Amino acid sequence: MGKMFDTMGSKSKAVAMNRDILTLFKVEGDDFSWEAGFTLSEIHSLGPKSLEVVVKTLVGSSKLWHNLFHLNSDNEDGGVKCCMDALDIFDKAPAKKQVSDRSIIYPGYSLMSNIARTMTYVPPNNMSHEEFELSLGENFVKETQYQQYHQCRALAFQADIMRKQGKYEDALMVIDTMKSVYKPQLHSRVLVKEYVTDQCVEILAASTFWLHHYGRNDEALQLCDQVVDTMLPEIEATELLTKLVTLTPICRTLANQKQTSAAKKALELYRTHVSDPATLAGGKAHPVLGMRVPIMIILKCCSSGDEAYDDLSTDVAYMLSRKDLTYPAYFETDV
């Protein structure tokens, strides 16, 4: 409605309408005021859709105030505060993590950068102009990096197509490009929300064995550590299939180091993140997780140092009596 009044040329009515919209998100029927804004508890109570409406309305109001300022200099501070409030609310709201389209805040950063260049203003929280503007630039870059998760997914897909065609070295070059963009703490969970799985971490994990195969073993081990330390923690505990797909090539790479210590590390990783949780899940676990048993047997053999281990006879009996497993189409069993 505020935008409609603005289009009709009545900016003051548009500002008033935006104030009414923002009042809807105040608690206990309080009216919204430009001076007081929203309390921290109100910000925390906003859901993702409400956050989007509040941010867009504040940024739109800031633009209206800015236009009114050209007609009346008394309106200058109102526009600056609206823009700062929009940025602050988006930064503090827990619902921000559920917003996959961060572009709703981009106009706020753009407007604030124009304000910083062309107007006098007082930075919030007793910050210096230099400190505030540096943080403004850093936060804007961070938000646009978040939105790059679509590009990350596209590059992972491209690398996977090359892998299917046997073009592993070309795939590794694409993965290098993806690594320069992909930030697991920023992108992993939103990729799962948008695309069901985080194919970026899966393709990175798969590439550890390709690197090992091409004699780039130091790079392979470094990437194994990177996946385990920075990417594995971003996978939800219930996402056992993703952990299976991620850790199988990692553990395969470690087991191929011909060092008992590396194989033991692989065994412990697999047991902790895949085998034990899948056993606890029982019938609720995805059928593909049945493959964890033979993989665990292989890892136990590799880590035993050519010695018999405690439950070897049980494992031998399982292998002799088991039925063939059906591997998922995307699961790589050879190179």
N, C-alpha and C positions, 0 to 999 in steps of 0.2 A: 504493500500500500504506500509506504514512504517513497518507494521508487516511482510509483505512478504519479504522485503529487509532484515529484521532482521533474518528471517528464512533461507535466502540464505547466511547469514554470513556477510553481509555488513551493519554493525551497523551505520557507519557514513552516508551512503546513507539513512538509515531508519530515522535517526534524521533529515536530510534535508527534507525528504518527509513529516515528521510530522510537520515541520515548515510550509511547503506549505499548509497543511491541516488547520492549525490554522490561517493562513492568510485569509482563506475564511470567517472567523468570525470577521475580523477587519472591521471597518467602513471606508467608503470613499476610499477604495482601498489601505489603508496603509498595508505595509508588517508587519508580525508578527516578533517580536524580543524576544529572550529568556530573555533579560535584562528588557525590558519595560513591557512585558506581555500584559494584557488587562486592559483597563480603567474601572472605575466603571459603566459608562454609557453603555459600551459594554457588561459588565457582566449582567446588567439589561435588555439588549435587547435580551438576549439569550432565545429561547424557550426551552421546555423540551428535545426535540430530539437533538437540538444544544448543550445544556448543557451536555448531555450524551457524545456526540462526543468529545467536548473540554476536559472534565474531563478524559475520557479514553485515549485521545491522550497525554495529559500532563503526566498522570501516566506512560503510556508506554514510553514516552520520558525520564522520570526520571530513569526508569529501564535501558534504553539504555545508558544514561549518566553515570549511576552507573557502568555499565559494561566497558564503555570506560575509566572510571577513573582508573580501574586496569591496563590499558595500558598506560595512560597518566594522571598524577596527576593534570594537569591543568583543567581537566573536572569535578572535584569534585563539585564545587559550582553550576554548571549548573543543575546537577541532584537533588540537595537539593532544589533549587529554583523551579524547575518544580513541585516537589511533594508538596511543600508549596503552590504554586499557585493553584494547583488542589484543595487542601483542602479549600483554601480561597475562590475561585470562587464558589465551591459547597455550601459553607456556606452562601455566600452573594446573590446568584442568586435567584430572586423571583420565577423563574420557578421550583425551587427545590420542591415547594409545589405540583407541578403537576407530579412529578416523583414518581411512586409507587414502583419501584424497586431501593431502595437505595443502593443495593449491589455494584453498579458501583463505589462507593467511597471507599469500604472496602479495595481494594488493596493499595490505597493511604495511608490509616492509617497504614496498615501493613508495607509498605515500610518505612514510616516515623518513625515507632517504631524501625525498624532495623537501620536506619540512626542515631537515637538518641542514640542507644546502642553502635554503632561501629565507628561512625565518629564524627569529630568536625564540628560544624555548628553554624551559627549566627541566633538566633530566630527572627521572624519578629516583627515589631512595638515596638522595644526597650524592648521587654519582656525578663525576666530572663529565663534561661533554665528551672528552676523549675516550673515557672508559665506556660510557653508554654507547657511543657510535661504533666502537670496536666490537662490543658484544652484539650490537644490532647486526653488523656485517657477518659475524661468526654464526649467529643463530639463523640468519637467512640462508647461508650456505648449507647449514645442517638440515634445514627443512627441505631444500631442493634436493639434497642428497637422498633424503628419505623417499622422495617421489621417484627416484631413479630405480626403484625396485622393479618396475616394469622392464627397464632396459636390462637389468641383471637377469631376469627370467628369460628374456629373449636371447641373450648371449649363452645362457645355459642350454637352452633349446638348440641353438645353432651348433654348439660344441657336441651335443648328444647326437645330432644328425650326422656330423662328421665321424663320430665314433662308430655309429652303425655302419657307415660306409668304409670303415677301416682306415680313415684318414686321421690317425691319432696325433701326429705331429701338428697338423692343422688345427685339430681340436685343442691341443695344448696352447697354441698361440691365442685362440679365442678366449680360453680360460684365463690367460694372463691379463687380457683386457678386462674380463669380468671381475677379476680380483681387484683391479684398480678402482672399481665402482662399488662392489659388494661389501657391505658392512653388516655382519651378522646381527649385532645388537640392535641395529636400526631396521634391517630388512627382513630377517628370518620369519618372525611371527606374522608380519603383514603379508608375506608371500604365501604362508600357509593359509591365512584367512582368504586371500584372493584366489589362489591357485591350488588349494588343497595340500600341496606339498611344497617344500623348499628345495626345488631342483638344483639350486646353486650349490648347497652344501653336499648334495648327493653326487653331483658331477665333479666337484673338487675332491671328494673322498675317492671316487673312482679313478681320478687322474693320478693319485699317488702310486698306484701299481703301474700305470703307463710310464711314469717317470722312472720307476725302478727298472722296468723292462728295457728302457732305452739307455740304461747306465747312468742315469742322473739320480743316483741313490741318495746323496746328501739332500738334494731338493725334495725328494720323496719323503724322507724322514722329517724334514723341517715342516713340510705341509701336513704330515700326520699329526705332529704336535699342535700345529695351528688349528686344525679341525677339532681335535680333542679338547684343547684348552679354551678356544673362543667360540666355536660353533656348536659343539655337542651340548653345552649348557643351555642353549637357546631352544633346543628341541624339548617339547613337553614330555613329561614322564610317561604319559599314556600313548605317545606316538611310537609304539614299538616297531612298527613296520619301517618307519623312517630311520630309526636307529639301526635296524637290521641292515638296510640298504647302505647306510652310511658307514657302519663299522666293519662290515664284511671286507671291503677292499682295504681298509686301514689295517685290520688284523692280518689280512693276507700279506700285505707289504711287510709288516713287522715280522711275521713268521718266516718270511723268506730271507731274513737277515743272517740266517745260520748262527744266530746267537741265542742261547737259551734264555737270557735275560729279556731280549726283545719279544720272544715267543711267550714268555710268562706275562709280560705286560699286555700282550694281545689277548691272552686267555682271561686275565682279570677284567679287562675292558669289556669283553664279550659277555662274560659271566654276569658282571654288575649291571650292564645296561640293556642286555638282550635276553640272555638265557634265564636268569633268575626271575625277572619281572614277567616273562612270558609263561613260566611255570606257575607263578602265582595267579596269573590271569586265567589259566586253565582253558576251558572251552570258549571263553570270550576272546581269546587271542586270535588274530588273523590266521587262517590255515597255512599261509606261506611260512609262518614262523616255525612250522615243523622242521624246516631246514636247519634250524639252529642246532639240533642235536648232532647231526654228522659234522657240522662245522666245529662244534665244541670238541668232538672226539679228535678231529684233526689238530686243533690247537693244543689239546692235552698231550697228544703224541709229540708235537713239535717242542713243547716246553718241558718234556720229561727227560730230555738229554739221553735218548735211546734206552731209557730204563723203564721197566714196567711201573705203571701207576696203580693206585688203589683199586679203582673200579674198572680196570681194563677188561676183565672177563665179562662184565655186564655190557660194556660197550661193544665188544666183539659179538656177543650174542645178538645185540640190537642190529648191528650192521648185517649180520647173516640172515636175519628174519625180516628186515624192513622192506616195505614196498617202495617202488621208485617214486621220487618226489617230483612234482610239477613246479618248475621254476617260473616266476613271473616273467613276462616278455621283456621287461626292462632290466632284468637282473643279469649282469655280465658274468658268465662262467668261464670265459677264456679270453686270451688276448692274442 
